[in-house]
Amino acid sequence: MSRTCARCVMDTSDPENCFDAQGVCNHCHRYDRMIRERVFTGAEGKRRLEELIASIRSDARGKEYDCIIGISGGVDSTYVAYKVKELGLRPLAVHLDNGWDSELAVTNIAHVLNKLGIDLHTHVIDWNEFRDLQLSFLKASTPDSEIPSDHAIVALMFGMARKMNVKHILSGVNQRTESHVPAAWSRGHQDWKYILSVHRQFGAKPLNTFPRQGLFRLTLNRLVYRWVDILNLLDYSKKEAMEVLQGKLGWKYYGGKHYESIYTRFYQGYILPRKFGFDKRKSHLSSLVCSGETSREDALRELEKDPYPPQLQADDREYVIKKLGLTAEEFDRIMALPPKRFEDYPSYEKGWLFRALKAGYQSLRS
């Protein structure tokens, strides 16, 4: 029987969701805990931000850049670019071109960075390798074919920090607007063993150039470099950020969370709801409800609409199928495969060493 949280709009389409006596889901309770632990506002946020800026400048004295930032063309990463320049830092922006950038994302990136005077490093992924890896994840039938891109982006940012001898990486991740993320919907982003096991079972081409982090490199990177979710120190409001970017930089909205990527738009708006019954708008909107940026009633009304316009869905379907080198019949067969889970494939998470290293890192971070 389906049940929806009394506070947000997360429901039992997350098979691991549970509710307290007041009908509030575990994601909301986790949200409250993460806000207390990781988000700092007012005088405390200002103090921590000033300490961070001083540390960045000190560590990067005499270097061309003092921090690495990721840039996708979306609101969060673009706002980070805007703020770090406003704070007087010297960032290098890093972008992963995985072959799926929308025209608007490319325009946003070029226009904004040019206006801000920020240098850009774009890594163009080997399309034949990446296509084979994405097809592997579709055939594996797990509910997140975005894992390869997410893994490559993080590996690339650490790699550029190492190459430029820069200690700080500033990300656009923030707890206030993206904390309702079910593990059953999205898991294993930094687990190279999991990614490789899926590719070995379903792929055909060697991944010779794909950016990756094995367990040793992942651990070393986390110890050597400082990854900072800087929006957690900035009283961040997505609505206000969009207004600033549009008014001051001419940035244009692309229609949905992570919809700056054609594949992400299609995967989240077409494949996930139809094959797995997962609507990622529920997680995105739930965080906005808890942050006070939208009401629960408005979020429920939004969910009554199509994930995105049906004609655009049809256009995206044709484009994605063609770009992946599939026929419509082959794609339909993939869609009809029984859904599987992260746990159905080998991963670092199942080993004692990963758990020990994760616990050690978390204790150092706290």
WOBEL-V399257 format. One record per backbone hydrogen bond with DSSP energy under -0.5 kcal/mol. CO is the residue of the C=O (numbers start at 1). NH is the residue of the N-H. Records with the same first field share a line. If there is no record, write none. Layout:
# WOBEL-V399257
CO->NH  NH
This chain:
# WOBEL-V399257
3->12
10->5
11->14
13->15
14->17
18->26
20->23
23->6
24->20
25->28  29
26->30
27->31
28->32
29->33
30->34
31->35
32->36
33->37
34->38  39
35->39
38->40
41->44  45
42->46
43->47
44->48
45->49
46->50
47->51
48->52
49->53
50->54
51->55
52->56
53->57
54->58
55->59
56->60
58->61
60->63
67->92
68->170
69->94
74->78
75->79
76->80
77->81
78->82
79->83
80->84
81->85
82->86
83->87
84->89
85->88
90->66  67
91->93  119
92->69
93->121
94->71
95->97  123
96->98
97->125
100->262
102->106
103->107
104->108
105->109
106->110
107->111
108->112
109->113
110->114
111->115
112->116
113->117  118
119->93
120->122
121->95  123
122->124
123->97  125
125->127
126->130
127->131
128->132
129->133
130->134
131->135
132->136
133->137
134->138
135->139
136->140
137->141  142
141->340
144->147
146->150
147->151
148->152
149->153
150->154
151->155
152->156
153->157
154->158
155->159
156->160
157->161
158->162
159->163
160->164
161->165  166
162->165
167->226
168->68
169->171  228
170->70
171->230  231
174->178
179->181
180->182
182->185  186
188->191
190->192
191->195
192->196
193->197
194->198
195->199
196->200
197->201
198->202
199->203
206->208
213->192
214->218
215->219
216->220
217->221
218->222
219->223
220->224
221->225
225->227
226->169  228
228->171  230
229->232
230->233
231->234  236
232->40
237->241
238->242
239->243
240->244
241->245
242->246
243->247
244->248  249
245->249  250  251
246->250
256->259
258->261
260->102
261->265
262->266
263->267
264->268
265->269
266->270  271
267->272
270->274
271->275  276
272->276  277  278
278->280
279->282  283
280->284
281->285
282->286
283->287
284->288
285->289
286->290
287->291
288->292  293  294
289->292
295->299
296->300
297->301
298->302
299->303
300->304
301->304
302->305
309->313
310->314
311->315
312->316
313->317
314->318
315->319
316->320
317->321
318->322
319->323
320->324
321->326
322->325
327->331
328->332
329->333
330->334
331->335
332->336
333->337
334->337
341->344
342->345
347->350
348->351
351->355
352->356
353->357
354->358
355->359
356->360
357->361
358->362
359->363
360->364
361->365
362->366
